[in-house]
C-alpha cells in the first residue's frame, strides 16, 4: 500500500513534492500517496497491486468510471486519425452543439484546456463587456489557480491552510471582493456599496471545494437579482457540477440561468478540458468575432472532444442520473446511520452524485464552518478506509463522487467499511 521505493524517490527528485497537484501528496491525511497503475470501472489499481474502490473519480471528471469501453474505444478510433491539429475539427462543433442543446443559458461556447483557463477567460470577458474591474467571489470556492481568484480559495489552498499564495500581487488581489458563501445579506450590502464597480460575481452554484455545500434557499436567486439590477454578470463555475448533476448542471437543478458558465471535468470524459459559454451577445465579443483575445493550440483537441461526446451520450442514456441519485442517496443514508451508531459528531452533505462526510457537529454552510471540522479525525478516518480498500479524496475539504460504474454492492461495502472505521476511531477517542 505504501508509495515507497525507487518510483516515489524519483518522483520526489523530479517533481515538487513528488506530485503535479498538491492534494495528491496525501499530506493532509498523514499518509503516503497512491501511485496508480490503472483504473477499472469503479476501481483503481496501485503500482504495488493494491485494488481500491475509488470515490475520487479523477476529482469528479469520470462520470462513467475508469476506462469505460464506450469512451476509450472512441479515443482510440479518433487517435488513429491524428492526436491534434491546431485547426477546427468536426468534433468541436459536435460537442459544442451537444452542450448548447443541453444547457439553456449557453448559446455559444469556447473550448479551452482546463477549468482554470475557463474561469480566467470568463472573467476577462466579463470585465471587457462591463468596463468594470471588481469581481465578487466567495470564501471557500475554488476557481482554479488564477491570480485574482486565489484569495480565500477552497480545495488545496484550504487543505494546506494557506491564506492565498506567494506570487499574487496586492494589486491583483485588490480587484477581488470576497464574501461568505450563502450569506444573502453580505451580497446585498456589497452591491449597495460597490454595485457600479462590480463586473461579475463568480460562484460554484453547489460548492465542491470546501466539501459539498449546497446553496441555501434564495442564495442563487439573490445573486441573479442583484447582478441583473447592477448591470454585472453572473458566472456559474460548473467545472464540477456541469453534466454531473444533470444534463443542465446545477443551473438546471435550481432553475437559475447565469450569463456565463464555466465547464470542465465531465465534458472531457477524463481528458484535459475546460470551456466557457453563455449568451450570444457576450460570446461574440471573443476573438476573432470580437476584441477579447484568448487562444490555445490544444483547445478543442480531438481526443478530448471524442471522450466528452462519448461521456455525454452515456449521461443521456435513460435513467443515468436517476441511477446516480439512487447510489448517492444509498451512500448518504448508510453513512448517516454509521455515524449515528458510532456516536461521532459528523454530518453527511450530498447533492446528486457528490457527497462529503464532515466531521462537524453542525451542518456546513460556508468556509468558516468547514474550517471548524475535525481534520485530524477525518485523517484517521481516511487512513482507516484506505486500509479497508476504500479510497476517498485525501482532504476533508473535497467532494466524494460516485460514477455510473459504481454498484449498489460497492456502496454497501463502503458503508460497512465506514461503520467499522468509525467504530475503530470511536474506541480510540
QUIRA-V459900 format. One record per residue. N is the residue number from 1. RES is the residue in one letter. SS is DSSP state (a for helix, b for strand, c for the rest). PHI is phi in whole degrees, -180 to 180 (NA if undefined). Layout:
BEGIN
N&RES&SS&PHI / N&RES&SS&PHI
END
This chain:
BEGIN
1&X&c&NA / 2&X&c&-70 / 3&X&c&-86 / 4&X&c&-113 / 5&X&c&95 / 6&X&a&-65 / 7&X&a&-65 / 8&X&a&-68 / 9&X&a&-62 / 10&X&a&-66 / 11&X&a&-60 / 12&X&a&-65 / 13&X&a&-74 / 14&X&a&-105 / 15&X&c&-121 / 16&X&a&-58 / 17&X&a&71 / 18&X&a&84 / 19&X&c&-140 / 20&X&c&-109 / 21&X&c&-158 / 22&X&a&-56 / 23&X&a&-64 / 24&X&a&-63 / 25&X&a&-74 / 26&X&c&65 / 27&X&a&-68 / 28&X&a&-66 / 29&X&a&-112 / 30&X&c&63 / 31&X&c&-136 / 32&X&c&-97 / 33&X&c&-70 / 34&X&c&-83 / 35&X&c&-104 / 36&X&b&-90 / 37&X&b&-93 / 38&X&b&-165 / 39&X&b&-118 / 40&X&b&-140 / 41&X&b&64 / 42&X&c&-92 / 43&X&b&-121 / 44&X&b&-115 / 45&X&b&-118 / 46&X&b&-79 / 47&X&c&-64 / 48&X&c&-86 / 49&X&c&94 / 50&X&c&-68 / 51&X&b&-107 / 52&X&b&-118 / 53&X&b&-77 / 54&X&b&-102 / 55&X&c&-114 / 56&X&c&-87 / 57&X&c&50 / 58&X&c&54 / 59&X&c&58 / 60&X&c&98 / 61&X&c&-69 / 62&X&c&-93 / 63&X&c&-59 / 64&X&c&-90 / 65&X&c&90 / 66&X&b&-78 / 67&X&c&52 / 68&X&c&-63 / 69&X&a&-56 / 70&X&a&-66 / 71&X&a&-82 / 72&X&a&-66 / 73&X&a&-66 / 74&X&a&-67 / 75&X&a&-62 / 76&X&a&-62 / 77&X&a&-59 / 78&X&a&-72 / 79&X&a&-60 / 80&X&c&-64 / 81&X&c&-98 / 82&X&c&135 / 83&X&c&-96 / 84&X&c&-166 / 85&X&c&-121 / 86&X&c&67 / 87&X&c&-139 / 88&X&c&-64 / 89&X&c&-128 / 90&X&a&-59 / 91&X&a&-66 / 92&X&a&-62 / 93&X&a&-65 / 94&X&a&-66 / 95&X&a&-70 / 96&X&a&-60 / 97&X&a&-61 / 98&X&a&-61 / 99&X&a&-71 / 100&X&a&-61 / 101&X&a&-69 / 102&X&a&-89 / 103&X&c&-116 / 104&X&c&-58 / 105&X&c&-76 / 106&X&c&-102 / 107&X&c&-104 / 108&X&b&-144 / 109&X&b&-144 / 110&X&b&-125 / 111&X&b&-84 / 112&X&b&-133 / 113&X&c&-106 / 114&X&c&-162 / 115&X&a&-63 / 116&X&a&-60 / 117&X&a&-62 / 118&X&a&-65 / 119&X&a&-68 / 120&X&a&-58 / 121&X&a&-71 / 122&X&a&-64 / 123&X&a&-67 / 124&X&a&-60 / 125&X&a&-64 / 126&X&a&-64 / 127&X&a&-68 / 128&X&a&-67 / 129&X&a&-69 / 130&X&a&-100 / 131&X&c&71 / 132&X&c&-120 / 133&X&c&-115 / 134&X&b&-78 / 135&X&b&-120 / 136&X&b&-96 / 137&X&b&-130 / 138&X&b&-121 / 139&X&c&-56 / 140&X&c&93 / 141&X&c&-87 / 142&X&c&-106 / 143&X&c&-122 / 144&X&c&89 / 145&X&c&-94 / 146&X&c&-72 / 147&X&a&-49 / 148&X&a&-72 / 149&X&a&-108 / 150&X&c&-89 / 151&X&c&-90 / 152&X&c&51 / 153&X&c&-85 / 154&X&c&-94 / 155&X&a&54 / 156&X&a&-64 / 157&X&a&-62 / 158&X&a&-70 / 159&X&a&-58 / 160&X&c&-92 / 161&X&c&68 / 162&X&c&-90 / 163&X&c&-72 / 164&X&c&-179 / 165&X&c&-165 / 166&X&c&-59 / 167&X&c&102 / 168&X&c&-94 / 169&X&c&-76 / 170&X&a&-57 / 171&X&a&-63 / 172&X&a&-65 / 173&X&a&-67 / 174&X&c&-68 / 175&X&c&-88 / 176&X&b&-114 / 177&X&b&-105 / 178&X&b&-103 / 179&X&b&-122 / 180&X&c&-71 / 181&X&c&-63 / 182&X&c&70 / 183&X&c&-100 / 184&X&a&-63 / 185&X&a&-60 / 186&X&a&-65 / 187&X&a&-64 / 188&X&a&-63 / 189&X&a&-67 / 190&X&a&-62 / 191&X&a&-76 / 192&X&a&-64 / 193&X&a&-86 / 194&X&a&-127 / 195&X&a&-53 / 196&X&a&-75 / 197&X&a&-100 / 198&X&b&-86 / 199&X&b&-81 / 200&X&b&-161 / 201&X&b&-111 / 202&X&b&-114 / 203&X&b&-151 / 204&X&c&-80 / 205&X&c&-62 / 206&X&c&-125 / 207&X&b&-65 / 208&X&c&-129 / 209&X&c&-115 / 210&X&c&-124 / 211&X&c&87 / 212&X&c&-78 / 213&X&b&-127 / 214&X&c&-72 / 215&X&c&-72 / 216&X&c&-75 / 217&X&c&-54 / 218&X&c&85 / 219&X&a&-65 / 220&X&a&-66 / 221&X&a&-61 / 222&X&a&-65 / 223&X&a&-59 / 224&X&a&-65 / 225&X&a&-68 / 226&X&a&-73 / 227&X&a&-67 / 228&X&a&-62 / 229&X&a&-66 / 230&X&a&-91 / 231&X&c&75 / 232&X&c&-97 / 233&X&b&-100 / 234&X&b&-106 / 235&X&b&-112 / 236&X&b&-95 / 237&X&b&-88 / 238&X&c&-107 / 239&X&c&-57 / 240&X&c&-90 / 241&X&c&-82 / 242&X&c&-63 / 243&X&c&66 / 244&X&c&-95 / 245&X&c&-89 / 246&X&c&150 / 247&X&c&-62 / 248&X&c&-100 / 249&X&a&66 / 250&X&a&-67 / 251&X&a&-66 / 252&X&a&-71 / 253&X&a&-66 / 254&X&a&-101 / 255&X&c&72 / 256&X&c&-119 / 257&X&c&-102 / 258&X&c&-80 / 259&X&c&-81 / 260&X&b&-133 / 261&X&b&-132 / 262&X&b&-104 / 263&X&b&-122 / 264&X&c&-178 / 265&X&a&45 / 266&X&a&-64 / 267&X&a&-69 / 268&X&a&-108 / 269&X&c&58 / 270&X&c&104 / 271&X&c&-98 / 272&X&c&-62 / 273&X&c&-167 / 274&X&b&-154 / 275&X&b&-163 / 276&X&b&-135 / 277&X&b&-155 / 278&X&b&172 / 279&X&c&-60 / 280&X&a&-61 / 281&X&a&-64 / 282&X&a&-77 / 283&X&a&-66 / 284&X&c&-75 / 285&X&c&-85 / 286&X&b&-85 / 287&X&c&-60 / 288&X&c&-92 / 289&X&c&-70 / 290&X&c&-140 / 291&X&c&-89 / 292&X&b&-85 / 293&X&c&-85 / 294&X&c&-165 / 295&X&c&-154 / 296&X&c&-173 / 297&X&c&-61 / 298&X&c&-94 / 299&X&c&-63 / 300&X&c&75 / 301&X&c&-51 / 302&X&a&-63 / 303&X&a&-65 / 304&X&a&-65 / 305&X&a&-60 / 306&X&a&-65 / 307&X&a&-65 / 308&X&a&-65 / 309&X&a&-62 / 310&X&a&-63 / 311&X&a&-68 / 312&X&a&-65 / 313&X&a&-62 / 314&X&a&-66 / 315&X&a&-65 / 316&X&a&-74 / 317&X&c&-58 / 318&X&c&-54 / 319&X&c&85 / 320&X&a&-60 / 321&X&a&-76 / 322&X&a&-64 / 323&X&a&-65 / 324&X&a&-64 / 325&X&a&-63 / 326&X&a&-63 / 327&X&a&-64 / 328&X&a&-61 / 329&X&a&-65 / 330&X&a&-64 / 331&X&a&-67 / 332&X&a&-59 / 333&X&a&-66 / 334&X&a&-65 / 335&X&a&-67 / 336&X&a&-59 / 337&X&a&-67 / 338&X&a&-64 / 339&X&a&-64 / 340&X&a&-60 / 341&X&a&-66 / 342&X&a&-80 / 343&X&c&71 / 344&X&c&-103 / 345&X&c&-64 / 346&X&c&-162 / 347&X&b&-130 / 348&X&b&-112 / 349&X&b&-122 / 350&X&b&-142 / 351&X&b&-135 / 352&X&c&60 / 353&X&c&-95 / 354&X&b&-111 / 355&X&b&-154 / 356&X&b&-139 / 357&X&b&-97 / 358&X&b&-94 / 359&X&c&-86 / 360&X&c&-143 / 361&X&c&-83 / 362&X&c&-133 / 363&X&c&-57 / 364&X&c&-96 / 365&X&c&-117 / 366&X&c&-160 / 367&X&a&-65 / 368&X&a&-60 / 369&X&a&-68 / 370&X&a&-60 / 371&X&c&-72 / 372&X&c&-88 / 373&X&c&-64 / 374&X&c&-83 / 375&X&a&-71 / 376&X&a&-67 / 377&X&a&-67 / 378&X&a&-61 / 379&X&a&-60 / 380&X&a&-64 / 381&X&a&-65 / 382&X&a&-59 / 383&X&a&-65 / 384&X&a&-66 / 385&X&a&-69 / 386&X&a&-63 / 387&X&a&-62 / 388&X&c&-95 / 389&X&c&84 / 390&X&b&-113 / 391&X&b&-104 / 392&X&c&-105 / 393&X&c&-58 / 394&X&c&-82 / 395&X&c&-163 / 396&X&c&-63 / 397&X&c&-102 / 398&X&c&-123 / 399&X&c&-89 / 400&X&b&-88 / 401&X&b&-133 / 402&X&c&-105 / 403&X&c&-125 / 404&X&c&-67 / 405&X&c&-83 / 406&X&c&-71 / 407&X&c&-122 / 408&X&a&-61 / 409&X&a&-63 / 410&X&a&-61 / 411&X&a&-64 / 412&X&a&-63 / 413&X&a&-64 / 414&X&a&-64 / 415&X&a&-63 / 416&X&a&-63 / 417&X&a&-65 / 418&X&a&-64 / 419&X&a&-61 / 420&X&a&-66 / 421&X&a&-65 / 422&X&a&-67 / 423&X&a&-63 / 424&X&a&-62 / 425&X&a&-66 / 426&X&a&-63 / 427&X&a&-66 / 428&X&a&-88 / 429&X&c&-67
END
